[in-house]
Amino acid sequence: MRRSGAVRLLLALSRAATHSFFLSDFAAAGAAEELRINQAVVFIEDAIQYRSINHRVDSKSLWLYRWYYSRICQCRILSLTITVILALAFIETPSSLTVTSDVRYRLPAWDPPCGLTESIELLCFLVFVIDVSVKSYLIGWEEFWKNKWLMAYILTLIISLTDWVVSLSFFCTETVRIRRILRPFFLLQNSSMMKKTLKSINSTLPEMASASLITDKEWVGYFRNLPDSLTSLLVLLTTANNPDVMIPAYSKNRAYSIFFILFTVLGNLFLMNLLTAIIYNQFRGYLLKSVQSSLFRRRLGIRAAFEVLSSLKETPANAEQSYVSAGALLQVLQKVEMDSRSRQAIMMVRHPPSPEYRSHFMRKMQFAFGHPYFGYLGNVVALANIVSICVVLVLDADKQPSERDDYFLGTINCFFIIYYLMEMLLKILAMGLKRYLSYPSNRFDGLLTTILLVLEIATFAEYGFPHPGWRPEFVGLLSLWDMVRLVNMLIVFRFLRIIPNMKFMSLVVTTLLDLVKNLRAFAGILVVSHDPELSSTFSPTDSFISFNLICRWAKIYFVAWWLISSVIWVNLFIALLLENFIHKWDRRCHRESLSDIEYQRTVELMFRDVLEEPTEEELMEKLHQHPHLHLCR
C-alpha cells in the first residue's frame, strides 16, 4: 500500500510538471508571436517614414521606440522644446522686441532677470539630453559611431551646457555666449529634409564659386577694396538703387556706362541664371541619390516585416515559398500608425453607387444630368456669370455710388444663383446624396451655392426684390452694395471649380499646393531681426547697410547673407518647383485620368524612370547585417 501510494504521488507530480511545462511553452510561444507582430509593425512604420531599421528589436526597446517616434513625443514635446529655445532670442539681452517700432515712442526693451531664461534653457537642454540618450540607446553602440549627426548632437549639448555654467558663474554678465550660435543645430538635426538640403548646398557651393569668382587700375577710384566692391556691385545687380553706383563714374565719362550695362546684362541674364542652373542641376543630382536611398530604406523595412511575419508558426516549415497569413497582416495593419494617404494606398476608396430608378424617364434624366457634359455646361454658365459681372462693373466704374442702379446686377445674380441651385439639385437627383458628397468638387459647389442662396434671401428680406432704381442703402448689418460685392466675390470664387478641368492650370495649382504643404520642413529656420531705426532712412544714395555697419567685415557678412538667403534658398525653392512641375507635366503627358494624378503622390514617382529597384539579394544581405535582428533563413 505504501509503495502504490508513492507511485501515485510520483505520477501526479509528473503530470503537474508536464502540464506546467506545456503552459510555459505555450506562453513563451505567445510572447514570441507577439514580439514578431510588434517587430513587423515597427518595420512597416519605419518604411512609411523612410527611417533606418538598424535599431533594437526586443520588446522593451520596441515599446520605447514607438513612444519616441509617436506624435506626442516628436510633434509636441520635442518640436515645442526646439521652438521655445529658438524663441528665447526675442527676449534675451540684447533684444529689440518692443510694443512699437517708432523710436520716438519706443520704451526700453524688457530685460529679464538673471536666471529666468537660463532656467528655461536648462529645461530644454534636459529634454535634448533625454532625446539623445534614448536615440543612442535605441540604435546601439555600433550604429552610434556611424552616426555623425548624433555625435555632433552630443558635442553641441556639451558645449552649450558648459557655456550655460559659465554664464551662471559670471551672474549673466559675460558678453560672449557661444550656445546661442549653436541653437539652430537643434532644429537641423531634428529635420531630415534640412539635413538633405544642407548636403545639397555643400555640393553646390564649389560649382557656384567657380562660376562667380573672376580674377588690373581704373577700378581703384570706385572699387577701393573688397568690401566696398562687393557692396556696390551687389546694389548694382540686385536693387533699384543701381543708379547710385553708376552716376559718379558716368558723370566723369559717359563711356563708363558701357561697363555697367554689360555688367548688369551679364549679371542678371547670365550669372544669376547660371547659378540657378547650377543649383538645379546639383539639387536634382543629390535629390535623386536621396530618393534612391529612401526607396531602399522603404523596401528594406517592408522586406524585414515580411521576413519577421513569415517566421510565425502559421507558416509551414516545408513550404517552398514563404508567405504571410491574411490574419497576421491584418493584425499588423491595425496597429500601424499611418496617415490617411498611406491608408488610401492600401484600401481603395470607392464612391457610393448611384440610385437605381425604375422609371425610364428618370433613368434618362439620370444619364443626362450625371454626364460630364452637364458639368461642362455649368462651367460655361459660371464663365458667363463672371463676364456679366465684369461688364456691369465696368459700365458703373465712372458713376458715383448714389448714381448707380443695381437692378441689372441684382437680376443677373438672382438668375444665375437659381441656375446654380437647380444644377446642384439635379446632380443630387442623378447621383444620389452620398455619391454627390463623396466628390470634393461637388462639396465645394454645394457649399458656395448654399451660401449664395442664403445671401440672396437675406438681400431680398432687407431690400426687397430687384427693381429699377434699386440703389444701395444701409438697412441691416451690411449695405446693399456690400452684400452685392460679397455675392460677386463668392461667384468668382466658385468659378475656381473650372481649374480641375483645365489640365495646365490644375497642374500649376497642384504643384504650388504640394510645395506649400511641404514647406513645413523649412518653417522656423530664419528669424529676421528688424532694426526700427532703419524706418527713417530713405536716402537712395546710401543703402541701409552703410548706416549700420560697425566694421568692413560686416559688409562681407551681409553679402554672404544675401547669397545664402536670396540666391541659394530661393533657387533651391525654384529647383524644387521646376522638378515637381516637370515631373507632373511628364506624367500628365502619359496619363489621361486626373484622378490618377491626384492619387499617386509618392516621392518615388518623381524619379520613377531613373530609380532602380533593389534586388532581393541586396535586401537579404542588408537584413543579415542587421546588428539586432537574427533571421531564420
C-alpha positions as CSV (number, residue, x, y, z in Angstrom):
1,M,0.0,0.0,0.0
2,R,2.8,2.4,0.8
3,R,4.5,1.6,-2.4
4,S,1.4,2.1,-4.5
5,G,0.8,5.5,-2.8
6,A,4.3,6.6,-3.6
7,V,3.8,5.6,-7.2
8,R,0.5,7.6,-7.4
9,L,2.3,10.6,-5.9
10,L,5.1,10.4,-8.4
11,L,2.6,10.1,-11.3
12,A,0.7,13.2,-10.1
13,L,3.9,15.2,-9.8
14,S,5.0,14.2,-13.3
15,R,1.6,15.2,-14.7
16,A,1.7,18.5,-13.0
17,A,5.3,19.2,-14.2
18,T,4.3,18.2,-17.8
19,H,1.2,20.5,-17.6
20,S,3.2,23.4,-16.3
21,F,5.9,22.8,-18.9
22,F,3.3,22.9,-21.7
23,L,1.7,26.1,-20.2
24,S,5.1,27.8,-20.0
25,D,5.9,26.6,-23.5
26,F,2.5,28.0,-24.8
27,A,3.1,31.3,-23.0
28,A,6.6,31.6,-24.5
29,A,5.2,30.9,-28.0
30,G,2.6,33.5,-27.5
31,A,5.1,36.1,-26.3
32,A,7.4,35.2,-29.3
33,E,4.4,35.7,-31.7
34,E,3.5,39.0,-30.1
35,L,7.1,40.1,-30.4
36,R,7.2,39.2,-34.1
37,I,3.9,41.2,-34.7
38,N,5.4,44.2,-32.9
39,Q,8.6,44.0,-34.9
40,A,6.6,43.9,-38.1
41,V,4.6,46.9,-37.0
42,V,7.7,48.9,-36.3
43,F,9.3,47.9,-39.6
44,I,6.2,49.0,-41.5
45,E,6.2,52.3,-39.7
46,D,9.9,52.7,-40.5
47,A,9.2,52.1,-44.1
48,I,6.4,54.6,-44.2
49,Q,8.6,57.3,-42.6
50,Y,11.8,56.2,-44.6
51,R,13.6,55.5,-41.4
52,S,16.5,53.2,-40.9
53,I,15.6,49.8,-39.4
54,N,19.0,49.4,-37.7
55,H,17.7,49.7,-34.1
56,R,17.0,47.3,-31.2
57,V,14.1,45.0,-31.7
58,D,13.4,43.5,-28.3
59,S,10.0,44.0,-26.7
60,K,11.0,46.8,-24.3
61,S,13.0,48.6,-26.9
62,L,10.2,48.4,-29.4
63,W,7.8,50.0,-26.9
64,L,10.3,52.8,-26.3
65,Y,10.9,53.2,-30.0
66,R,7.2,53.6,-30.8
67,W,6.8,56.0,-28.0
68,Y,9.8,58.1,-29.1
69,Y,8.6,58.4,-32.6
70,S,4.9,59.0,-31.6
71,R,3.3,62.3,-32.4
72,I,3.1,63.2,-28.8
73,C,6.9,62.9,-28.3
74,Q,8.0,64.2,-31.7
75,C,5.4,66.9,-32.5
76,R,4.5,68.2,-29.1
77,I,7.4,67.6,-26.7
78,L,10.5,67.8,-29.0
79,S,9.2,70.3,-31.5
80,L,7.8,72.5,-28.7
81,T,11.2,72.4,-27.0
82,I,13.0,73.4,-30.2
83,T,10.5,76.3,-30.7
84,V,11.0,77.5,-27.1
85,I,14.8,77.5,-27.2
86,L,14.8,79.4,-30.6
87,A,12.2,81.9,-29.4
88,L,14.4,82.9,-26.4
89,A,16.2,85.2,-28.8
90,F,13.2,87.5,-28.8
91,I,13.5,88.2,-25.0
92,E,17.2,87.7,-24.3
93,T,19.5,90.7,-24.0
94,P,20.1,92.4,-26.3
95,S,16.5,92.4,-27.6
96,S,14.7,94.7,-29.9
97,L,11.2,93.3,-29.0
98,T,9.1,96.3,-28.1
99,V,5.5,97.3,-28.4
100,T,6.2,99.9,-31.1
101,S,8.9,100.2,-33.7
102,D,8.8,104.0,-33.7
103,V,12.0,105.3,-32.0
104,R,10.1,108.4,-30.7
105,Y,7.7,106.3,-28.6
106,R,9.6,103.2,-28.0
107,L,10.2,102.2,-24.4
108,P,13.3,100.3,-23.3
109,A,13.1,96.6,-24.0
110,W,12.3,94.3,-21.1
111,D,15.5,92.9,-19.5
112,P,14.7,89.5,-18.0
113,P,16.4,88.8,-14.6
114,C,19.4,86.6,-14.5
115,G,18.4,83.0,-14.2
116,L,15.0,83.2,-15.9
117,T,16.0,82.5,-19.5
118,E,18.8,80.2,-18.1
119,S,16.2,78.1,-16.3
120,I,14.2,77.7,-19.5
121,E,17.3,76.8,-21.3
122,L,18.2,74.2,-18.7
123,L,14.8,72.5,-19.1
124,C,15.3,72.5,-22.9
125,F,18.8,71.0,-22.5
126,L,17.4,68.3,-20.3
127,V,14.9,67.4,-22.9
128,F,17.7,67.3,-25.5
129,V,19.8,65.1,-23.2
130,I,16.9,62.7,-22.8
131,D,16.4,62.8,-26.6
132,V,20.0,62.0,-27.5
133,S,20.2,59.3,-24.8
134,V,17.1,57.5,-26.0
135,K,18.2,57.8,-29.6
136,S,21.7,56.5,-28.8
137,Y,20.3,53.5,-26.8
138,L,17.8,52.5,-29.5
139,I,20.3,52.4,-32.3
140,G,23.0,50.7,-30.3
141,W,26.7,51.3,-29.7
142,E,27.8,50.1,-33.1
143,E,25.4,52.3,-35.1
144,F,26.2,55.2,-32.8
145,W,29.7,55.5,-34.0
146,K,28.5,55.6,-37.6
147,N,26.0,58.5,-37.0
148,K,28.0,61.8,-37.3
149,W,24.9,63.9,-36.6
150,L,24.3,62.1,-33.3
151,M,27.9,62.7,-32.2
152,A,27.6,66.4,-33.3
153,Y,24.4,66.5,-31.3
154,I,26.2,65.3,-28.1
155,L,29.1,67.7,-28.7
156,T,26.7,70.6,-29.2
157,L,25.0,69.8,-25.9
158,I,28.3,69.6,-24.0
159,I,29.4,73.0,-25.3
160,S,26.0,74.5,-24.6
161,L,25.9,73.2,-21.1
162,T,29.5,74.3,-20.4
163,D,28.6,77.8,-21.7
164,W,25.5,77.8,-19.5
165,V,27.5,77.0,-16.4
166,V,29.9,79.8,-17.3
167,S,27.0,82.2,-17.6
168,L,25.7,81.5,-14.2
169,S,29.2,81.7,-12.8
170,F,29.5,85.3,-14.0
171,F,25.9,86.1,-13.0
172,C,24.9,86.6,-16.6
173,T,27.4,89.5,-17.1
174,E,29.6,87.8,-19.8
175,T,29.4,89.3,-23.3
176,V,30.0,86.2,-25.4
177,R,27.6,83.3,-25.3
178,I,28.6,80.5,-27.6
179,R,25.4,78.4,-27.0
180,R,23.2,81.0,-28.8
181,I,25.1,80.4,-32.1
182,L,24.6,76.6,-31.7
183,R,20.8,76.7,-31.2
184,P,19.8,76.3,-34.9
185,F,21.6,73.0,-34.8
186,F,18.8,71.5,-32.6
187,L,16.4,72.3,-35.4
188,L,18.7,71.0,-38.2
189,Q,19.3,67.6,-36.5
190,N,15.6,67.0,-36.0
191,S,14.7,67.5,-39.7
192,S,15.8,65.0,-42.3
193,M,14.8,67.5,-45.0
194,M,17.1,70.1,-43.6
195,K,20.0,67.7,-43.5
196,K,19.5,66.8,-47.1
197,T,19.2,70.5,-48.0
198,L,22.5,71.3,-46.3
199,K,24.2,68.5,-48.1
200,S,22.8,69.7,-51.4
201,I,24.1,73.2,-50.6
202,N,27.5,71.8,-49.6
203,S,27.8,70.1,-53.0
204,T,26.6,73.2,-54.8
205,L,28.9,75.8,-53.3
206,P,32.1,74.7,-55.1
207,E,30.5,75.0,-58.6
208,M,28.9,78.3,-57.7
209,A,32.2,79.7,-56.6
210,S,33.9,78.5,-59.8
211,A,31.2,80.3,-61.8
212,S,31.0,83.6,-59.9
213,L,34.6,84.3,-58.9
214,I,36.7,86.0,-61.6
215,T,40.2,87.2,-61.3
216,D,44.1,95.3,-63.2
217,K,43.8,100.3,-62.2
218,E,40.7,102.2,-63.4
219,W,38.5,100.5,-60.9
220,V,40.5,101.7,-57.9
221,G,38.7,105.0,-57.9
222,Y,35.3,103.4,-57.5
223,F,36.1,100.0,-56.1
224,R,38.7,100.7,-53.5
225,N,38.6,97.5,-51.5
226,L,36.8,94.2,-51.4
227,P,34.0,95.1,-49.0
228,D,33.1,98.3,-50.9
229,S,33.3,96.5,-54.2
230,L,31.0,93.7,-53.1
231,T,28.5,96.2,-51.7
232,S,28.5,98.4,-54.8
233,L,28.2,95.6,-57.3
234,L,25.6,93.9,-55.2
235,V,23.5,97.1,-55.1
236,L,24.0,97.4,-58.8
237,L,22.9,93.9,-59.5
238,T,20.0,93.4,-57.1
239,T,18.3,96.6,-56.1
240,A,16.6,99.6,-57.6
241,N,19.4,101.8,-56.3
242,N,21.7,100.8,-59.1
243,P,21.9,104.5,-60.5
244,D,23.7,105.4,-57.2
245,V,26.5,103.2,-58.2
246,M,26.6,104.2,-61.9
247,I,26.2,108.0,-61.6
248,P,29.6,109.0,-60.1
249,A,31.6,107.2,-62.9
250,Y,29.0,108.2,-65.6
251,S,29.3,111.9,-64.7
252,K,33.0,111.8,-65.3
253,N,32.9,109.9,-68.6
254,R,29.9,108.6,-70.4
255,A,31.9,105.6,-71.8
256,Y,31.8,104.1,-68.3
257,S,28.1,103.3,-68.9
258,I,29.2,100.5,-71.3
259,F,30.8,98.7,-68.4
260,F,27.7,99.0,-66.2
261,I,25.4,97.9,-69.0
262,L,27.5,94.9,-69.7
263,F,27.8,94.1,-66.1
264,T,24.0,94.3,-65.5
265,V,23.2,92.3,-68.6
266,L,25.7,89.6,-67.9
267,G,24.9,89.6,-64.2
268,N,21.1,89.4,-64.5
269,L,20.7,87.4,-67.6
270,F,23.8,85.2,-67.4
271,L,25.3,84.9,-64.0
272,M,22.0,84.6,-62.0
273,N,20.5,82.2,-64.4
274,L,23.8,80.2,-64.4
275,L,23.6,80.0,-60.7
276,T,20.0,78.8,-60.9
277,A,21.0,76.2,-63.4
278,I,24.0,75.0,-61.3
279,I,21.8,74.8,-58.1
280,Y,19.1,73.0,-60.0
281,N,21.5,70.5,-61.5
282,Q,23.1,69.8,-58.2
283,F,19.8,69.7,-56.4
284,R,18.4,67.2,-58.9
285,G,21.5,65.0,-58.7
286,Y,21.6,65.0,-54.9
287,L,17.8,64.6,-54.7
288,L,18.0,61.6,-57.0
289,K,20.5,59.9,-54.7
290,S,18.5,60.8,-51.6
291,V,15.3,59.4,-53.1
292,Q,17.1,56.3,-54.2
293,S,18.4,55.7,-50.6
294,S,14.9,56.5,-49.3
295,L,13.4,53.9,-51.7
296,F,15.9,51.3,-50.5
297,R,15.0,52.0,-46.8
298,R,11.3,51.7,-47.6
299,R,11.8,48.4,-49.4
300,L,14.1,47.1,-46.7
301,G,11.6,47.9,-44.0
302,I,8.8,46.1,-45.9
303,R,11.0,43.1,-46.5
304,A,12.0,43.0,-42.9
305,A,8.4,43.0,-41.8
306,F,7.7,40.2,-44.3
307,E,10.6,38.1,-43.1
308,V,9.5,38.5,-39.5
309,L,5.9,37.6,-40.2
310,S,6.8,34.7,-42.3
311,S,8.6,33.1,-39.4
312,L,5.4,32.8,-37.4
313,K,4.1,29.3,-36.6
314,E,1.3,29.7,-39.1
315,T,3.8,29.3,-42.0
316,P,4.5,25.6,-42.6
317,A,8.2,24.5,-42.3
318,N,8.1,22.6,-45.5
319,A,6.6,25.4,-47.6
320,E,8.6,26.1,-50.8
321,Q,7.9,29.8,-50.6
322,S,7.5,32.0,-47.5
323,Y,4.2,33.7,-47.1
324,V,2.3,35.7,-44.5
325,S,-1.3,34.9,-43.5
326,A,-4.0,37.4,-44.0
327,G,-4.8,37.4,-40.3
328,A,-1.3,38.3,-39.3
329,L,-1.1,41.1,-41.9
330,L,-4.5,42.5,-40.8
331,Q,-3.3,42.4,-37.2
332,V,-0.2,44.4,-38.2
333,L,-2.0,46.9,-40.2
334,Q,-4.4,47.6,-37.4
335,K,-1.5,48.5,-35.1
336,V,0.5,50.6,-37.6
337,E,0.3,54.3,-37.2
338,M,-0.1,55.9,-40.7
339,D,-1.8,59.0,-42.2
340,S,-4.8,59.0,-44.4
341,R,-2.8,59.0,-47.6
342,S,-0.9,55.8,-46.6
343,R,-4.1,54.1,-45.7
344,Q,-5.6,55.1,-49.1
345,A,-2.7,53.4,-50.7
346,I,-3.8,50.2,-49.1
347,M,-7.5,50.4,-49.2
348,M,-9.2,51.5,-52.4
349,V,-11.9,54.0,-51.6
350,R,-14.9,53.7,-53.9
351,H,-17.6,56.2,-54.4
352,P,-21.1,55.2,-53.3
353,P,-23.3,53.8,-56.1
354,S,-25.8,55.9,-57.9
355,P,-29.5,55.3,-57.2
356,E,-31.3,52.9,-59.5
357,Y,-34.6,54.2,-60.9
358,R,-37.3,52.0,-62.4
359,S,-38.9,54.8,-64.5
360,H,-37.5,55.1,-68.0
361,F,-37.8,58.9,-67.8
362,M,-35.9,59.1,-64.5
363,R,-33.1,56.9,-66.0
364,K,-32.9,59.3,-68.9
365,M,-32.7,62.3,-66.6
366,Q,-30.0,60.5,-64.5
367,F,-28.0,59.9,-67.6
368,A,-28.3,63.5,-68.8
369,F,-27.6,65.2,-65.5
370,G,-24.9,62.8,-64.5
371,H,-23.0,63.1,-67.7
372,P,-19.7,65.1,-67.6
373,Y,-21.0,67.4,-70.3
374,F,-23.6,68.7,-67.8
375,G,-20.6,69.8,-65.6
376,Y,-19.0,71.5,-68.6
377,L,-22.3,73.4,-69.2
378,G,-22.1,74.6,-65.6
379,N,-18.6,75.9,-66.2
380,V,-19.8,77.8,-69.3
381,V,-22.6,79.3,-67.3
382,A,-20.2,80.3,-64.5
383,L,-18.0,81.9,-67.0
384,A,-20.9,83.8,-68.4
385,N,-21.8,85.0,-64.9
386,I,-18.3,86.3,-64.4
387,V,-18.3,88.1,-67.8
388,S,-21.7,89.7,-67.0
389,I,-20.5,90.9,-63.6
390,C,-17.3,92.4,-65.2
391,V,-19.4,94.2,-67.9
392,V,-21.8,95.7,-65.3
393,L,-18.9,96.8,-63.0
394,V,-17.0,98.4,-66.0
395,L,-20.2,100.3,-67.0
396,D,-20.7,101.6,-63.4
397,A,-17.0,102.4,-62.8
398,D,-17.3,106.1,-63.5
399,K,-20.5,106.6,-61.6
400,Q,-20.9,107.8,-58.0
401,P,-22.4,105.2,-55.6
402,S,-25.5,107.3,-55.3
403,E,-26.0,107.2,-59.1
404,R,-25.6,103.5,-59.5
405,D,-28.6,101.3,-60.3
406,D,-28.1,97.7,-59.1
407,Y,-31.2,96.5,-60.8
408,F,-29.4,94.7,-63.6
409,L,-26.6,93.3,-61.5
410,G,-29.1,92.0,-58.9
411,T,-31.3,90.5,-61.5
412,I,-28.4,88.8,-63.2
413,N,-27.1,87.4,-59.9
414,C,-30.6,86.2,-59.0
415,F,-30.9,84.3,-62.3
416,F,-27.5,82.6,-62.0
417,I,-28.0,81.7,-58.4
418,I,-31.2,80.0,-59.3
419,Y,-29.4,78.1,-62.0
420,Y,-26.7,77.0,-59.5
421,L,-29.3,75.8,-57.2
422,M,-31.1,73.8,-59.9
423,E,-27.7,72.4,-61.0
424,M,-27.0,71.2,-57.5
425,L,-30.4,69.6,-57.1
426,L,-30.3,67.9,-60.4
427,K,-26.9,66.4,-59.7
428,I,-28.1,65.1,-56.4
429,L,-31.1,63.6,-58.2
430,A,-28.8,61.9,-60.7
431,M,-26.0,60.8,-58.4
432,G,-27.7,60.4,-55.0
433,L,-26.8,62.5,-52.0
434,K,-24.0,60.2,-50.7
435,R,-22.3,59.9,-54.1
436,Y,-22.7,63.7,-54.7
437,L,-21.0,64.5,-51.3
438,S,-18.2,61.9,-52.0
439,Y,-16.6,64.3,-54.6
440,P,-14.7,67.3,-53.2
441,S,-15.7,69.4,-56.2
442,N,-19.4,68.8,-55.5
443,R,-19.0,69.7,-51.8
444,F,-17.2,72.9,-52.9
445,D,-20.0,73.8,-55.3
446,G,-22.7,72.9,-52.9
447,L,-21.3,74.9,-50.0
448,L,-20.9,78.1,-52.1
449,T,-24.3,77.6,-53.7
450,T,-25.9,77.4,-50.3
451,I,-24.0,80.5,-49.1
452,L,-25.1,82.4,-52.2
453,L,-28.7,81.3,-51.7
454,V,-28.7,82.5,-48.1
455,L,-27.1,85.8,-49.0
456,E,-29.7,86.3,-51.8
457,I,-32.6,85.5,-49.5
458,A,-31.2,87.9,-46.9
459,T,-30.8,90.6,-49.5
460,F,-34.5,90.2,-50.6
461,A,-35.6,90.2,-47.0
462,E,-33.8,93.5,-46.3
463,Y,-34.1,95.4,-49.6
464,G,-36.9,93.6,-51.5
465,F,-36.8,92.2,-55.0
466,P,-34.7,93.9,-57.7
467,H,-36.5,96.8,-59.3
468,P,-35.5,99.9,-61.4
469,G,-33.8,102.4,-59.1
470,W,-32.6,99.7,-56.7
471,R,-29.9,101.8,-55.0
472,P,-27.6,100.9,-52.1
473,E,-28.9,101.9,-48.7
474,F,-27.8,100.9,-45.3
475,V,-30.6,99.0,-43.5
476,G,-29.1,96.0,-41.7
477,L,-25.7,94.6,-40.9
478,L,-24.4,95.2,-44.4
479,S,-25.4,97.7,-47.0
480,L,-26.8,96.5,-50.3
481,W,-23.6,97.4,-52.1
482,D,-21.6,95.3,-49.6
483,M,-23.9,92.3,-50.0
484,V,-23.7,92.6,-53.7
485,R,-19.9,92.7,-53.6
486,L,-19.9,89.7,-51.3
487,V,-22.1,87.8,-53.7
488,N,-19.8,88.7,-56.6
489,M,-16.7,87.6,-54.8
490,L,-18.3,84.2,-54.0
491,I,-19.4,83.8,-57.6
492,V,-15.8,84.5,-58.7
493,F,-14.5,82.1,-56.1
494,R,-17.0,79.5,-57.2
495,F,-15.6,79.8,-60.7
496,L,-12.4,78.1,-59.4
497,R,-14.1,74.8,-59.9
498,I,-13.1,75.0,-63.5
499,I,-9.4,74.5,-62.6
500,P,-9.6,70.7,-62.4
501,N,-11.0,70.7,-66.0
502,M,-8.0,72.8,-67.3
503,K,-5.1,70.4,-67.4
504,F,-2.3,73.0,-67.4
505,M,-3.9,75.2,-64.7
506,S,-4.6,72.2,-62.5
507,L,-1.0,71.1,-62.9
508,V,0.3,74.5,-61.7
509,V,-2.2,74.7,-58.8
510,T,-1.5,71.2,-57.5
511,T,2.3,71.8,-57.8
512,L,2.0,75.0,-55.8
513,L,-0.3,73.4,-53.2
514,D,2.1,70.5,-52.8
515,L,5.0,72.9,-52.3
516,V,3.2,74.9,-49.7
517,K,2.4,71.7,-47.8
518,N,6.0,70.6,-48.0
519,L,7.4,73.9,-46.7
520,R,6.9,72.6,-43.2
521,A,10.5,71.4,-43.1
522,F,11.7,75.0,-43.7
523,A,9.3,76.6,-41.2
524,G,11.1,78.4,-38.3
525,I,14.6,78.3,-39.7
526,L,15.1,82.0,-40.2
527,V,14.3,84.6,-37.6
528,V,15.0,88.1,-39.1
529,S,15.7,90.9,-36.7
530,H,14.4,94.2,-37.8
531,D,16.1,97.5,-36.7
532,P,13.3,100.1,-36.2
533,E,15.8,102.9,-36.7
534,L,16.0,102.0,-40.3
535,S,12.5,103.0,-41.0
536,S,13.5,106.6,-41.2
537,T,16.4,106.0,-43.7
538,F,15.1,106.8,-47.1
539,S,18.1,108.3,-48.9
540,P,18.6,106.4,-52.1
541,T,22.3,107.4,-52.3
542,D,23.3,105.1,-49.4
543,S,22.0,101.6,-48.8
544,F,20.8,100.6,-45.5
545,I,23.9,98.6,-45.0
546,S,26.0,101.7,-44.8
547,F,24.0,103.1,-41.8
548,N,24.5,100.1,-39.6
549,L,28.0,98.7,-40.2
550,I,30.5,98.6,-37.4
551,C,33.3,97.3,-39.5
552,R,34.0,96.4,-43.1
553,W,33.8,92.7,-42.4
554,A,30.1,93.3,-41.8
555,K,29.6,94.1,-45.5
556,I,31.0,90.7,-46.4
557,Y,28.6,89.2,-43.9
558,F,25.6,90.9,-45.5
559,V,26.8,89.8,-48.9
560,A,27.1,86.3,-47.7
561,W,23.6,86.6,-46.1
562,W,22.2,87.7,-49.4
563,L,24.0,84.9,-51.2
564,I,22.5,82.3,-48.8
565,S,19.0,83.6,-48.5
566,S,18.3,85.2,-51.9
567,V,20.4,83.0,-54.2
568,I,20.8,79.6,-52.6
569,W,17.5,79.2,-50.7
570,V,15.4,80.9,-53.4
571,N,17.0,78.9,-56.2
572,L,16.6,75.7,-54.2
573,F,12.9,76.5,-54.0
574,I,12.8,77.2,-57.7
575,A,14.6,73.9,-58.3
576,L,12.0,72.1,-56.3
577,L,9.3,73.9,-58.1
578,L,10.8,73.0,-61.5
579,E,11.4,69.4,-60.6
580,N,7.9,69.0,-59.3
581,F,6.3,70.8,-62.3
582,I,8.4,68.9,-64.9
583,H,7.5,65.6,-63.2
584,K,3.8,66.3,-63.2
585,W,3.9,67.6,-66.7
586,D,5.7,64.5,-67.9
587,R,3.2,62.3,-66.0
588,R,0.3,64.3,-67.4
589,C,1.5,63.5,-71.0
590,H,1.4,59.8,-70.3
591,R,-1.8,59.6,-68.3
592,E,-5.2,60.8,-69.2
593,S,-7.1,60.5,-65.9
594,L,-6.8,63.4,-63.5
595,S,-7.7,61.2,-60.5
596,D,-4.6,59.2,-61.1
597,I,-2.5,62.3,-60.8
598,E,-4.3,63.4,-57.6
599,Y,-4.0,59.9,-56.1
600,Q,-0.4,59.0,-56.8
601,R,1.8,61.4,-54.9
602,T,4.7,59.4,-53.6
603,V,8.2,60.7,-53.6
604,E,9.5,57.8,-55.7
605,L,7.2,58.8,-58.6
606,M,9.2,62.0,-59.2
607,F,12.1,59.9,-60.4
608,R,10.3,56.7,-61.3
609,D,12.1,56.4,-64.7
610,V,15.6,56.5,-63.3
611,L,15.2,54.8,-59.9
612,E,16.5,51.3,-59.6
613,E,14.5,48.8,-57.5
614,P,16.8,47.0,-55.0
615,T,17.2,43.3,-55.7
616,E,16.2,40.5,-53.3
617,E,19.8,39.6,-52.8
618,E,20.7,43.2,-51.7
619,L,17.8,43.3,-49.3
620,M,18.5,40.0,-47.7
621,E,22.2,40.8,-47.4
622,K,21.4,44.0,-45.7
623,L,18.9,42.3,-43.4
624,H,21.5,39.7,-42.4
625,Q,23.9,42.5,-41.5
626,H,21.3,43.9,-39.0
627,P,23.0,44.3,-35.7
628,H,19.9,43.3,-33.6
629,L,17.7,41.1,-35.9
630,H,18.5,37.5,-36.4
631,L,16.5,35.8,-39.2
632,C,16.0,32.1,-39.5
633,R,16.9,32.0,-43.2
